[in-house]
Amino acid sequence: MITAGVDVGAKYVKIVLLEDGKNVLTRANGIVGFDVGKSAAEVFEKALVNANLKRDQIVQVVATGMGRKAIHKIPPINTGEVVPEVIADAKGTYHLIPTVKTVIDVGAEEGRGVKVDENGRVRDFVINERCAAGAGTFIETMARALEVSVEDMGPLALKSANTIPMNAQCCVFAESEVVTLIHSKVAKEDIAKAIHDAMAGRIASMVLRVGVEKDVALIGGVARNPGFWPPLKRELNTEIVVPEYPEYVGALGAALLAFETEGQK
Amino acid sequence: MSEKTSEFWRWPEYRYTMPNMDWHNAKIITAGVDIGSVGSKATVMLDGELYAYSVMRTGGISEETAIKVTNWALDGTDLKTENLHHVVGTGYGRVNVPFANKTITEIACHARGAHYIYGPSVRTVLDIGGQDCKAIRCDEKGKVVSFLMNDKCAAGTGRGLEVFADLIRVPIEELGKVSLSLTEEPSPVSNTCVIFAKAESLALLRQGWLKEKVAAAYHLAMVDRIIDLLTKVGIERDFVITGGVAKNIGIVSRLERNLGIKPLEPKLDPILAGAIGAALFAKALYEKQIGLR
């Protein structure tokens, strides 16, 4: 039985096609454009082509992510059900890391902390969706100010051993602070490190509101940024596991939930 | 397009000397230097009356700005920094005023300055600056009773307006007026965060919203946020607005409408409140020092 999970994020659509609730057949992604439904449909078509499948071979589709409701009646997706991100996050992470108790999901515009029980169910969660300073947008905005590509930000930060405090918590204020630091001839790698330290501090204080229990997993697009790992580990005083394909974990969770729904019928 | 016209956030700098006042007749000459995060203000007061002032953008190095803005306020008056009996620094960069005899927080200075500008009936001062927003309750002497401040987030500050001036390409001084140019009010921008609000507004512009409508939607969101802060500290009449954003008619008129309270009309430039308060504190300190008090 093949199921699909569609995660419509603020910036990217991620899709996982799953066989029998365990084998990932394919992963596909694409940028969310002006028309959310159209962007999601294009990624879905891409996933079908990748896996050499037809829509009617997919038994159930579950959608998650902030745009999950925008793709309800969009062919060929035709979502069966929608689930909130925290449930999909917990499901997907637990499947990959059965020992996980805390999931940290940092996307483009949101950050989440999810406490998971021994069965992979959500016990408690906390979300920041109101402030750009605790999301990928923060790094992106600062990358623009530093004139460095987003992908290079993490590796650049890792080159620095210096700690420079960033006073600004707000993304808008931090942008000016970065410009001031550049003008004061502070090395780019030191500024990049300060940016990651600040962001890790924001995420940590959010996650600490639900508490941190091992094992801790980091997922979402920002999990791919290695500059973010050391300060987050330090702030939370724990090891952190980053699964392969961290940005697809929500979509995987949705596909797993689709499989479970069908199994119960 | 030239560099200058593309900087919609850049407001004009200015200075002024009161006519019919002569510093040679003054017993006590004091100055207040308010180094804000965006704008720096200097006032010179003769026996507690405003004589000269200047307003300019805060540069990268606060010490340099402090010297520049004070010299500019003194410009054309024949006064030298040495003639100033006492100087108080205030604002975000107050520790960087090299010639200040003392520093005092901007909260105290704004309350004291609002008392001077608007009179002793003032009980609530809303100061909206470049990077913060303060709601201050004060007594009949202009002394602070309580206050609340947002200096962590750009939403509800002048900085948010600067971002929007650039987004819709309208000079910052005209932004308030432009936001009032349509007869019907849209719903406010739904995101609080300026970064997200900007992205939301960009999508609205692409959907065909007029820039005037987007401006109105952002002003409304900002007013909601400011009212939250005011409500928390409690609002008592008379109510006044100070700081650079007090010049934005789009914010002031909507605050008046949504609060149902009319703010007092300023008799002087409301951006000067902090610097005036600082100069008045300088006078009191000097009087104490020479044994007059």
Interface residues (C-beta under 8 A of the other chain):
Chain A: F34 E109 R130 C131 A132 A133 T137 T141 Q169 C170 C171 V172 F173 T180 H183 S184
Chain B: G60 Q131 K152 C153 A154 R159 G160 V163 N191 T192 C193 V194 I195 F196 A203 R206
